[in-house]
Amino acid sequence: MAWNEPGGGRDNDPWGGGGKNQGPPDLDEALKKLQERLNKIFGGGNGNRGNSGGGGFQLSPSALVVLAVLAVSVWGLFGFYQVDQQERAVVLRLGQYYQTVMPGLRWNPPLVDEVNVINVTKVRAASSRGQMLTEDENIVDIAVSVQYTVANPSDFLLKVKSPELSLEHALESALRHVVGSSRMDQVITEGREEVARDTQERLQAYLNTYQSGIQVAKVNIDDAQPPSQVQDAFDDVTRAKEDRERLKNEAEAYANGIIPEARGKAQRQLEEAQGYKEQVIANAQGQAQRFSQLLAEYKKAPKVTRERLYIDAIQEVYSESTKVMVDVEGGNNMMYLPLDKLMDSSASARQPRNQEVDIRELTDKVIEQLRRDSQSTRREGR
């Protein structure tokens, strides 16, 4: 039977109301019942159910201790944290810098210390681009990028409000200063490395002055070119410079090939002249020594030495010539001696030991022939 059916009775009302009262349940009564149950759980008093102003919510001392220990445990667990090897933790105690924590498992009291973990090995990047005026009053469109790391976590976190924004502003300032002190061709062509190096040094000086805790690793010139309005004219100038460098290199290569060759020839001629000089001096000294020795021998045996000199002279003359013309004294005829044929006939008649012609024998034959011709001439004259 339903609680609200006729004859159901007063006890069927789940809200404790009488059978005649069919209105909504009493909210105060429900809260009282809930309070009584909580008091039973935590050991509080039961209170007076009939009294509308019954006892309030009460906790026993043991329950308070349990709750306190639980709260402290939860608070302590929230204080543990891990710092990786590539990180550093900056600890602020009550808003003021306390310490920088190294890698490892760490604990700091929650709500008292504020822990900020910063990666100090990560390579970060920033860039800047703009049109700048050079020293020779030309405009260049230049783009630069910088790579950096965090060297001092506490300075990076506390000394500068926005380190990344400060880095971008310092980068643009340093770049404008360096570009303004350089010529256009240095910035665009061969001077890029120098511009990047000077910009890095000046940027690091700015950041150290700011105490930003940033260490600049590398500054790169990504792009550098004149404005688009004058690009064609600049390309013509660039091509002219390239042609000049090419011709200069070709001239240097030609000079490097000619000059060493000329120097080599000059050195060779000097060495040949020196050799000839030494040869002439040696021959002259040898001839002088030979003459001195010959003079000594001539004094000992003049006739033999004179004959020997005559034979040597004839041998030298005959070795240089194959034909001899002899003018006979007292005659009108000139005698011709074919020495080459005489030598060939002598060689065919008698083969010398070392295939050499006996000049002495040949000389005797020539002298004998001259005597015969002289005698026949005289007879004809008589």
Residue, then its C-alpha position, 0 to 999 in steps of 0.5 A: m500500500a502506498w504511504n499516501e493512500p487512504g488508511g495508510g496511517r501516519d507511519n507511512d510518511p517518509w518525512g515523518g509527517g502525519g497522515k493528515n499533512q500532505g505538504p512538502p518534507d521539512l528541510d530542517e528535520a532532514l538536516k538534523k538527521l544528517q547531523e546526528r549521523l555525522n556525530k555518531i561517526f566522529g564520536g560526537g554527542n547525540g543531542n536532544r531530538g525533541n529539542s528544536g535547538g539540538g547540539g551542533f557538529q562536534l569532533s573528538p580530539s582523536a579525529l582532530v589529530v587524524l585530520a591534522v596529520l592527514a593535512v600535513s602529509v598531503w601538504g608535505l607530498f606536494g613539496f616534492y619535485q624532480v629537477d632534470q639534468q639539463e634543468r636548474a630550479v630557482v627557489l623563491r621563499l616568500g617572494q624573495y630569491y632563496q637559492t638555485v637548486m641543482p638536478g635531483l629529487r628535491w623538496n621545498p615547503p609548498l605555499v612558502d617556496e615558489v619553485n621555477v624550473i628553467n632549462v639551461t641547455k636548450v638552445r633558444a633562437a631569436s631573429s630580427r629583420g629590417q632595412m638599415l643604413t650603412e657607412d657609405e650611405n646605402i640601404v641594405d635589407i638584412a635578416v639576422s638570427v641568434q642562438y642563445t642559452v640560459a647561463n644564469p637562471s636566477d638573473f634570467l628569471l628575476k633581473v629582467k622582466s622579459p628576457e626574450l623581448s630584451l634580447e630582440h631589442a638588444l639584437e636590433s640595436a647591436l646590428r644597427h650599430v655594426v651595419g652603420s659602421s660598415r660599407m655596403d659591399q662588406v655587409i652583402t658580400e665578403g664581410r658577412e662573417e665579420v659583421a656577424r662576429d662584431t654583432q655577437e660581441r656587442l650583443q653579449a656586452y649589452l646582455n651582460t650590462y642588463q644582467s639578463g643571464i643569457q649567453v649568446a652562442k651564435v649570430n648568423i646573417d641569414d640574408a643581406q641584399p639591397p632593396s628591391q628597387v635597386q636590385d638590378a643595378f646592384d647585380d650589374v655591379t656584382r657581375a663587374k666585380e666578379d669579372r674583375e676578380r676573374l681577370k685578376n686571377e687569370a693574370e696572377a696565374y699567367a704571371n705565376g707560370i711565366i715568372p718561375e720559368a724565366r727565373g729558371k732559365a736565368q738560373r740555368q744560364l748563370e749555372e752554364a756561365q759558371g760552368y764554362k768559367e770553371q772549364v776555361i780556368a781549368n783548361a788554362q791551368g792545365q795548359a799552363q801546367r802541360f807547357s811547364q812540364l813540356l818545357a822541362e822535357y824539351k830542355k832534357a831532349p830538344k830534338v826528340t821533343r821537337e819531333r814529338l811536337y811536330i807529330d802531335a801537330i800533324q796528327e791534330v791537323y789530319s784528324e780535323s781534315t780529310k784533304v791536304m793541298v801541298d805546294v811543292e817548292g820550286g814547282n808549278n804543280m800543287m799536289y792533292l792528298p786524299l787522306d780519307k782514301l789513304m786511311d781507308s786503303s791503309a785500314s783495308a790493307r792492315q787492320p790495327r788492333n783497336q781499329e785505329v789508324d797509325i798516324r805516325e805511319l801515315t805521316d811517314k808515307v806523306i813525307e816519303q811521297l812529298r820527297r818523291d814528288s820533289q825529286s821528280t820535279r827537279r829532274e823535269g826541270r833539268 
